């Protein structure tokens, strides 16, 4: 567990381990400090009985090992040797025991593997020189291995410039003028190509490293906002996505203030977006941070409203300044009467609460006309602008400081 700036926790839950053929991972009797997931290659489990080595079994990709001693609290029962060059992911015993009560898939698999291993280890040994290959008992092993790979690659990618921000202008529906933008993170992976946020952000939240991504987004987006304000001479705002984990993190508000001061940005020009499907934890630290953010002047928005828990109590609990209507409703309202009714309801709710309402995913003039007629104030979508690189956004505002799009 490493600490990020201003106490933001940068948890790297897994560590990559590479073994060469014949190299030992651990030995019988060693302390139970970690478990391992085999990503590729093959390992051999063996022990010594009456001074004689007994090869027990081989394991390959998708297997988990070392979990028995963690769950039993005893030293390692076997030694582990690489049969060929092998890559594994190390999970600390502390992480496993902390998550045990949460019935994490990995931990369920630990229990299943332990039961399976003990059952096999106590069977009479077949009269054969061939060491059996144990089947993987890790549920959804490919998904779990992808999670581990992403966790490590996210940290590497931030250091090597694989992540970057794109900016989608947000316009006022009545005038068509640009009033702000949403900062959207992109990941260009050197091997896997373009990875959409819905794949890597979920992994980062599950593994505890989402704070690294949030800090990067805040630093980049606030610097971009400063440049765009200077170019246009107008008071624009930036919508930046944060996780519920960020809101619950010690030192997060101090980090926000630091980034604002660094760029000469007023907190009132920032809208922090929390998706409805990733609710802010109900904790004293989260409540205190939210109060401090509002006292600082930051806007707080529910992103993709209506697609998650739809908890009206959530609206009451959060000090909101904006609601974003998901494209599933806003972009479908012309064609679908149910979506249209939901959009009317959400716009009316926003007016009653005295908060801004921003519609996402508008692609046609009919979409724009309907949302404007309903009374929605702001919108974004391909009808106006696609997400773009900062230099392209700057060119738009240089040619027309308002960035106005004709919507009449």
N, C-alpha and C positions, 0 to 999 in steps of 0.2 A: 504494500500500500504506500503510494507516494503522494505527497501533498503538492497540489498545484498552487498557482498564485492566490494569495489571500485565503489560504486554507481550503480551496476547492479540492475535494478528494479526487485523485486521478488513480482509480483502482485498476491495476492490471492483473486480472484474475488468473491468467494462465501464462506460462512461460514455455517457450519452445525448447525441446531437448533433442539433440542429435547424437546418436550412437554409431560407432563403426563396428564392423563385424568382430565379435569376440569381446566387445567392451561390456563391462558390468554396469547395470543401472543402479542396483543396490544389492546388498548381501543379506543372507539369513542372519537375523539378530540385530540388524540396523534399526534405528529409531523410526517411528511411524509418522514422518513429517509431511508426506504427500502421497497422492495417487497420480496415475498417469493414464492417458488415453493414447492408444496407438493410432497414429495418422497414416503411416506407411511402413512397410518392412515386416519384420518378424522377430519375435523374442521367444526365449526359452526359459521356463520356470523350472528350477531344480533345487533340491535340498540335500542334506547329508544325513544318512542313517547309519549308525555304528561306524562312522568314519568313512563311509563309502558314498560317493555322489550318486544320486538317483534323479534322473531327468523325468519331470512330471508331465509337462505339456508345453506345446507351442501356441503362441497367440499372434494374430495378425491384425490388420487395420479394422478399427471399430471396436476393439477390445479395451476394457478398462482393467487396470491392475494396481496393486498396492492398497486397495480399499479395505481389505480384510483387517489389516492391523490397525487401521484408523478406527473402524467401527468396533473392534474388540478392545482397543486400547493396549494391545500387546505389541512386542517387537515384530519385525518382519519374519514371516514363517518360511519364506523361500528366498532364494537368490534369483536375479533376473539378468540374463545375458542376451546380447543382440546376436541373432543367427546371421543376419545380413545387415547392411546399413539401414538404420531405422530412425524414423522421426516420431517423437511423442510430444504430447502437451501435458505439462505438469500442473496439477491443481493442489493447492496447499490443504493440509489437513484442517487448518482453521476455517477455510472457506467451506469445506465439506460439512464440518460439524455445525457451523453457523447456519447453514441452509437446510440442515437435515429436517427440521420441523416444518419447512415449507414444502416438502414433498417435491423437490426439484427432480426433473427426469433423470439427471445424472445420479442423484442419490438413490432414487428408486432402483436404478440399474446397479448401483453398488451393492445394495442388499441382495438383489437377484443373483448377481455374479458371485457374491460370497456364498450364498446357499448352494448355487450350482457347483462352485469350486470345491466346497467342503464335501458335498455329496460324491463328487468324482474322485477326490483325493483319498476317500475312505473306501472306495470300491477295491476289491481284489485286483492287483495288477495283472494284466494279460501277459502271457508268455510270448513276448515279442520285443525285438530290439527297436522297433519303430515307435517314436514318441508321438502320441496323438496330438492333433490340432484341435484346440478348444473352439467351439463356435462363439461368435460375438453375442454377448448378452446385453449390449448397450442399445437401448431403445433409440430409434431415429439417429443412428450413429452418424450418418452423413450430415444431417442438419446440425448436430452438436459439433462435429469436426469443423463445419463451415463457420459456426459461431466462434470457435477458438481461433480459426485462421483469420477471420475478420477482425477479432479483437486485437491480435498482434499486428495485422496489416494496417489497422486504423492508426495506431501509434506511429508506425513507420511512415505511413502516407502523409501524416501531418508534418513530419520532419522533412520529407523529401518533396513537398509541393504537389502531391497528387490531388489534394482537395482544393477547391476554389469556389467562389460565390458567383451566382448569376442573380440578376436583379430584374424583377417584373414590376413595371410602373403601375401605380394605383391612381385612378382618375376619378374626378368628381363627375357624377353622371349628368348633372344639369349643364355643366360648362364644357366637359371633355378635357379640362386641364389636369395635368399631372400634379398630384398633391403629395405623393410619396412613393414608396416601393416596398415590395416584400423581398427580403434577402433569402435566396434559396441555395442550399449547399449542394455541390456536385462532387462526385468522386470518380476520377479517371484512374482505374487500377491498371498497373502495367501488364498484368496477365489476363485479367477478367474483363477488361474494357470498362465501359461506363456502368457504374453500379447505382441504381436508383436509391434515393434516401429511405424509402420504405423497407429496404433490405438492411442497410447498415445502421440506421438510427435505432431500429428495434434491437439489433445485436448489442449496440453500445449501451442501451438502457438496461438490457438484461445482464450484461457483464460488468456494468458499473463505470464505463469509461465515457459516458455521454458528456461529462463535464469538459473534456478536452475539445470535443466538437463545438460545444456551446461557446467556449472561450474564443475559439478560432472565428466563429461566425460573428460574435459581438465585435471583436477587434476589426475584422475586415469590413463589416457593414457600417460601423460608425466612421471609419476612415473614408468609406465611399460616400456616406451622407455628407461629410464635411466638404468633399470635393464637389458634389452635386449642388450643394447650397452656394458655394463660391461661384460656380459657373452660372447658375440661374439667377442668383440674387434673391431667391425666394425661400421661405421657411417651409421646407419639405419635412416629411416624417419617414421613419423606417420601421417596418414591421419585421421583427426577428424572432424566430422560433426558439423556444426554450423547453426543456423537459421539466416535468413535475419534480424530478430528482434535483434539478438545478435550484428550483425554488426552495427546496428543503435543505440545501447545502449551506453549511456554516461559511461565512465570508463572502457569499455570492453578491450581496448588496454592495459591499466594499469594492469588489471587483468591478461591478457596474459603474460605480462612481469614478473609479480610476480611469476606465475607458472613456467615459464621458469627458472628464477633465482633460485627458490626453488629446482629444480631438476638438475641444471647444464646443461640445454638443450639449444642448439643454436636455435634461431628462424628459421634458414634455414633448420632445421630437421623436421619442422612442415608444413603440408599442411592442410589448413582449407577448408573443403568442404562445399559449399553452393549448395543445390539442385536447378536445373533450375526452378522447379515448385514453389519454395519459393523465389522469387526474392528479392534481396536487395532493400530496400526502396530508392527512388530517393530523398534523403534529404541531406542537408549540413553536418549533423552529420555522416551519413553513408559514404559519400564521404571522409570526414576527417579521419574517422576510417580506411577506406581502404588504404588511402595514408600512414597513420601511420603504418599499418600492413606491407605494402610492404617496407617502410623505415626501419622497424624493421628487415625485412628479412624473414618474414613468406611467405610461398607459399599459393596461393589462387587457388582453383580448383572449376570448375563447375561439380557437381555430376549428374549422370543420364542424361547427355547431350543428347538432341534430343527428350526427352519425354515430355517436357513442352512447353514453349512459342517459343522456337527455335528463339530467338531474336538475330540476328547477331549484332545489336547495343549494346546488353548486353556484347558481347565479346569485343567490342571496349571500353566500359565504364569501365569494371573491369580490374584491374591490374593482369591478370591471369598468373599462372605458370603451370597449368595442366588442362586437360579435361578428364573426365571419361566417357567412352562409356557404356551406360546402357546394362544390360544383355539381354534386349529385342532385341537388335541388335547384340551385340558381340556373344551371345550364340546361335544365330539363323542364323548367316552369312553363315555357311556351307550349310544349307538346303534351304535358302531363298535368291534368287538373289537380291531382293530389299534391304534386310538387309545387304547383302554383299556390295552393292554399297554405302549404307549409311556409313558403317564402313570405306570403302576406302576414302570416302569424308572427314570424321571426322579425320582420321589419317593424310591425306594430309593437312587439315586445321591446325591441331596441328603443323605439320612440318613448315608450312608457318608462323605461329605465333611464332614459337620458344618455344613452351611449351611441357611438357611431356604429353603423351597420355596413359591412363591406361584403359584396357578393363576389364569389370566385367563379372562374370558368365560363365567362361570357364570350361566345364565339360568333354570334350573329347580331345583325342590327335589331332583329325581332327580340332577342334576349335583352338587349340594351333598352329598347323602347318599353318593354314590359316592366323591367326592374325600376326604370325611372318613373314610370306611371304609378307603380306601387308605392314609391317614396323612398327607395333605397338611395343613400347618399353617395357611397363610393363603390367602385367595382374594379376588377382586374380580369384579364382574360385575353385570348388571342385576337379578339375583335379590335382591341386597342394595341397591345404589344405582347410579344412573346418574351420570356425571360432572356436576358441579354448580358453580355459582358459589360463591365463598367465603361470602357472606352466608347462603346456604341451608345450607351445611355448619355454620356457626356456630349457626344455629337448631336443627339436629339435636342438637348437643352441649349446647346450653343446655337443651333439653327433657329430654335424658338424656345425662349426661356420658360414658357408655360407648358411646352410639350403638348399643346392642345390638339385633340382629335375631334373631327367634326362628327357630332352625334345627333344633330337635329333631324 
